[in-house]
Amino acid sequence: MDQPTAPSPAIAPAPADTQAKPDLGAPAPDTSERFRAKRDRILDAASEIINERGLRGLTFVSVADRVGMNTTSITYYFRRKEILAAAALERTIEQISTMAQTAAEEPTVEARIDKMLAQVLAQYRAEVDGTASPLARLSDMRSLAEPLNQTLYDSYLAMFRQIVGFYSGNDTAQGRARNWVRTHILLDTLHWCRVWIAKYSVADYPRVHARMMELFRNGYAPDGVTGHSQPLQVPSSTTDTDEINHDTYLRAATITLNERGYRGASVERIAAHLNLSKGSFYHHLDGKDDLVTDCFDRSYTRISLTQRAAMALDGTWLDRITAATHALTNVQFEAVFPLLRVTALMALPTELRTPILTRSDRITQRFAGMLTDGITEGSIRPIDPTIAAHCLFASLNSAYDFRVWAEHRPDRDTAVRLYSDVLAHGMID
């Protein structure tokens, strides 16, 4: 299958610092059942910790406490913490790849996507029931150093191409580009689903499945109707100066966090982005956690202001939603001062994470309210507005990762439209 020029999958590798050789870490593999069982227990514990605290919270001590082993015993299976983290993340990618292989056997595009969604929801349900091992979230994958990061990226890209293969036909440059966007948004809505699905009882998962497929199949715009995108400026900074100040650090930190994740975005790297010293960082800021919190606050403020500006526009609610999504997607593709990826959230302490999640919910509910008003008006197709809003938020959040793809479109407006059309008009021809 031909691919678009320089595609950017959902998780891009962090910029390489070195060309170090892989450290395989463990001794020669033991094929005994006892060895495999203990290794799986360690991976289960590591996955749980990554999901709760991000890679920042993963330590041999925390894993040893959960599995009832000492840290020396853990090192027999995984010599370094980074190798353990990579193994947990690789297991997730392998599981998604297996799901994609099973889904690919279905006869139509719609049936393949339906099967993929069903398998993901079944995995989440089994994790809740305790009948399946937890899969580690991939959100902090880019925090790992080379060569582990590149190895995982290659595995992810291979899995990504499997899902692009769900689509047949449309063998034109624009058709192939659209299918890569569809795959990106499909995967990111499935990844983000893990966060909000907890709001539903497992007994309601069949309904969630049906409503998500309704959105994937038809989109939220009525057949043959395209929203009019009015120009809308996303606020970027409260100051207009070239001097190094708090806003400058927020911009540098947001870009570094988006590229490397929380663990990989060290104070030194953020300062180096501005050609400044670590000491200069602490002259302007108290610490990295405070900076990340400020970055989320700025990003969510910008989204909220954009939503409110869109709501004040003339036109239909479809026009207003189109204006907001196009403006926010454009900011992500422009990448000068992007919105902070939610991947940084899980590494924060719970007391800092909770208010950010609350604010994220408010943004999602505002999109849901706009969709609801559009349904009442008739400019939005009857859908589940809350589920659609979660999917919309996920697609906007991850648009930054597709900026390289956007650079290879004829122009930014075309890239924004192609990206935004997936949820507006569906991802199934």
N, C-alpha and C positions, 0 to 999 in steps of 0.2 A: 504493500500500500504506500502510495506517495504521501509525504507529510508536508505541512506548511513550513516555510522557511523559519528556522530558529524558534520552534515552539517552546513554550515555557510551561511545564506541567505544574500541578498544584503545589509541589514542594521543590523549590529550586535549591541546588547546593550552595552553601556559603562560599565566598571567595576563598581560594586556597592560600594558606600562608607558607606551606612547605610541600615538598614532594616526598614525604616520608613513606617508607615501605610499610605495608600492613603488619600489625602486630597480632598474630593469630591468637596469642594469649594462653590458651589452654593446652594441656598435653595432648598426645595423640588420642583421637576420639575413642571412648570406651563404648562398645556396642551393647553392653549388658542392659537388661531391663531395669535393674536397680539404678544404674548410672543415669539412664534416660529419665526415670521417674524423678530422681532428685533434681536433675537439671530442669525438668519441667516445673517442679515446685519453685525453684529459684526464679525461673522466668515469670511464673505467675505472680510471685511476690513483687518482682521488679516492675511488672506491668501495672499492678495495683498502685504502687508508689508513684510511678510516672503519671498515672491518671489523676492521682490526688495532689501531687506536689510539683510535677514537672521533673525534668532531668536534674534540676537543682537539688531536689530532695532525695535523689537516689544515692544511697551510700551502702557499702557492704554491711555496716552495722544495722541499718534499717532493714535490709533484706534478711540478715541473719536472725534478727529478732522475730521476723514473721515465719520463718521456716524452722526455727528451733535448732539452728546450726551455729557454729562459731565462724568468725570471719575467715580464718585460715582455711576452713573447709570450703567456703565459697570460692576462694581463689584457685582451688583445684579445678573448678569448672570454668571460671572466668578470671583470668589473671588480673585484669584491670576493670574498673567500674565502667569505663567507656565501652569496653567490649561487651559487657553485660547489657548495657543500654542498647547498643547496636543490635544485639541478638534479639532482645525483646521487640524492637521496632521491626526488624527483619521478619520476625514471626507474624506480625500484623500484616505486613505487605504480602507475605506468602499466603495468608488466609484470604485476603481480598483477591489475590490472583486466582486462588482456587474457586472462589465464588464467581469470578468473572469467567473462568473456564466453563463452569457449570451453566451459567446464564447464556453463554455464547451458543450452547446447543439448542436453544429455543429457535423457532422458525422465523420470527419477525423481530424487528427492532423493538416494538412495544413490549413483546413478550420477554425479550432479553432484559430490558430495563426493569420490568415488573419483577422478574425472577431475581435480579440483583438486589432490588429494594427489599424483597421478601426475605432474602438470606441475611441481609444486614440487620433488619428488624428482629429476625429470629435469633441472631447472635446476641443482640442487646437484651432480648428477653431471657435467653439462657444465662447470661451473666447475672441478671437480676435474680433469677431462680437459683443460681448457684450450680447450674448443671453444665456450664461451659467455662473454660479458662478465660480470664479477661484478656482482651487485646489492648496493647498499649496505644495510647493516642500518638499520632504521628506529628502533632503540632510543633513539638520542640526538636524535630529531627535535625534541623539545620544547625543546632547548637553544637553538634559533634564536630570534632576536628577531622581533617583529612588524615588518612584515606578512608576512614569509616563513613564520613558524610557522602563522598562520591560513590562508594559502593552501594549505600542505601538509595541514593538518588537514581543510580542505574537500575536498581531493582524496581523502584517506584515507576520509572519511566517505561520499563518493559510491561508492568501491569497496566499503566495508563494506556499504552498502545493496544493492549488486549481489549479494553473497553471502547476505544476508538473503533476497533474492529466490529463492534456491535452494529455499526452503521454500514449500509450498503448503498450503492448508487451515489448520486451527487459527486461524481468523480471530476469535478472542476475545481479550480483553485479556491473559489469562494465556498463551494460545497465542502471541501476538505477543511478549510479554515473554520467553518461553522461547526463541523463535527468535533474538532478539537476543543472549541469553546464549550459545546454541549457536554463533552466528557469531563472537562474541568469543573463545570458547575454541578454536574451530577455527583461527582466525587466529593466536592466540598459541601454540598447539601447533605450528603450521607455522613460525612465526618462531623458536621455541626449538629446533625440530628442527635448524636450521642449526648449533647449538652442539654437540649430542651426536651428530649423524650422522657426524661425523669418526671416531667410535669404530668405525665399520663399514666394511668394504670395499665398494666400489661394486657388487661382485658380489652383495652381500647386500641391496642396496636393494629388490629385489622382495619379499624376505621381510619387511623393515621395513614396506613398503607394506601387505602383507597383514595383518600384526599390528596396525598402526595402524588400518586399516579395521575389523578385528575389534572393537577397542575403541570406535571411533566408532559402529559399528553396534549393539553390544549392551551396552556398558558393562562394568564389572567385577563388578556385583552380579548374582546369578542372577535369572532371570525371576520377577517377582512378589514379590521379597524386598527389603525396605527396612531398612537398618541403623538401629539404635537409637542416637540421639545423646545420650550422657550429658554433663552439664555438665562443661566442662573449661576451666580458666582459663589463658590464655596469659600467662606472666610478662612484665611491661612494664618494670620498673625495679628496680634494686637498692636504691634509696633512696626514702624517703617524706618529701619536703620540698618547700616552695615556693621555696626558694632556688635561685639560678642556679648550676648545677654541671655536671659533665660529662654526666650523664644528660639534663639539660635541653637541652644543645647537641645531643646525639645525637637527641633527638626532633625538634628544630627542623630539623636537618640532613637527617634522613630524609624529612620532609615536603617540604622544599625540593628535595631531589634527586629525589624521586618526581615532583614537579610540573614541574621545569625541566631535569632531566638534569644530568650532571656540569658541563658547560660553563656552563650557565645558573645553577647554584647557586653564586653568588659568595660570598665571605666576608661581603661587605657585606649580601647578601640574607639569609644565615643569621642574622647578628647582628640585622638589622632585624626578622626574624620575632619576636625576643624583645625588641624595642625597646631594643637595646643597641648600643654602638659597635663598630667593627672592632677597636679596641684591647682591648676586653673579650674578644673572641674569642681573641686571642693570649695573653691572660692565662690562659685555661683550656686552650688547645690549641696544639700546635706548628705545624700547617698543615692544609690541606684534605685532602691525600692521607691523612694520619694519621686525620683525622676520618672520611673515607669508609670506611677500613679498620675503624675502630672501629664504625661503623654496621653494616657487614656482619657483624662479629663478634657484635654484640648481636642482630641479626636472626636469624642462624643459631643462636645459642645459644637463643633463644626457640623457634624451630622444633624444635630437638633436644629441649628440655625438654618441649615439648608432645607430641612423638612418644613419648617415654619414658613420660610420664604416661598417654597413651592405651594404650600397650602393657601398663600395669599394671592397667587396668580389667578388670572382669568382663565376660563376654559373648563373642560371637564375634569373629573378626578383622574381619569386616565392620562390627560395632558399633564396634570400636576405631578403624578407619580413618575411619568416619563421624564419630566424636567429634573426631578430630584435624582433619579437613578442615573441619568446621563451626566449630570453635573458631578456626582460622587464617583462614578466610574472614570470620568475624565481626570479627576484629581489623582486617582490610583495609577492610571496609565501615564500621566505626566511625570509622576514620581519625584517632583521637586520637594513637596512637603506632603507626603501621602498620609493616609489615615493609618493608625497603628493596628497591626494585625492582632487579633484576639489570642494568637498563639502565646503571647507573653503573659497572659493572665494566670495560667495554672502554676507558674513559678512563684507567684506572690503569696505571702502569708494569708491565711484565711481571713483575718480581720481587715486586710486591704482588698482582698478579692471580692468579698461579699457586696460592698457598695458599688463596685464596678459592674458586677453582674446585675444588680438592681437597675442601674442606669441603662445597661444594655437591654434589659427587658422593657424599659420605658420606650426606648427607640423602636424596638420591635413592635410594641403595642401601638405606637403612633403610625407606623406603616400599616398595621392591621386596621386602624381606624380609618385611614385614607382609603384602603381597599373596601372597607365596609360602606363608606359613603359613596364610593363608586358603584358598588353593587346596588345600593338603593337608587342611585341616579340612573343606572342602566349602562354606564360607560365601562364597567368592569364585569367580567363574566362571573356568574355565581360560583364561588369557590369557598373553601375554608380560609378566611382572611388571616387567622393566626398562624396556621401552618404555612401559608404563602408568604407571610411576613418573615417568618424564620428563614425560609429558603432565600428570600430576597436579601435579607441581612447577610447571610452566608456568602452569597454571590458578590456583594459589594465588598465585604471584608477581604475576600480572596482575590479580587481583581488585580491587586498589586502584583501578585505572582504571575500574572499574564501580561505584564507590561512589555516584555520582549516580543511576544506574539504581536502586540498592538503596534510596535514599531515597524513591523513588516506588512502592515496594511497600507492601502494607498494614502490614507490620511487618518488623523485621530478621530474625526467624526464618524468615519466608516467603521473603525475599530470599536468605538463606543456603541454604535448602533447594533453591530453584529453581536456584541457581548450582551447587551441589554435585551435583545430580542428573544433570547433563549427562554427566559421565564415569562416574558410578555406574551409570546406566541407559541410556546411549547418546544420541546426538544425532539419531537417525533414528527416526521413528514407524513 
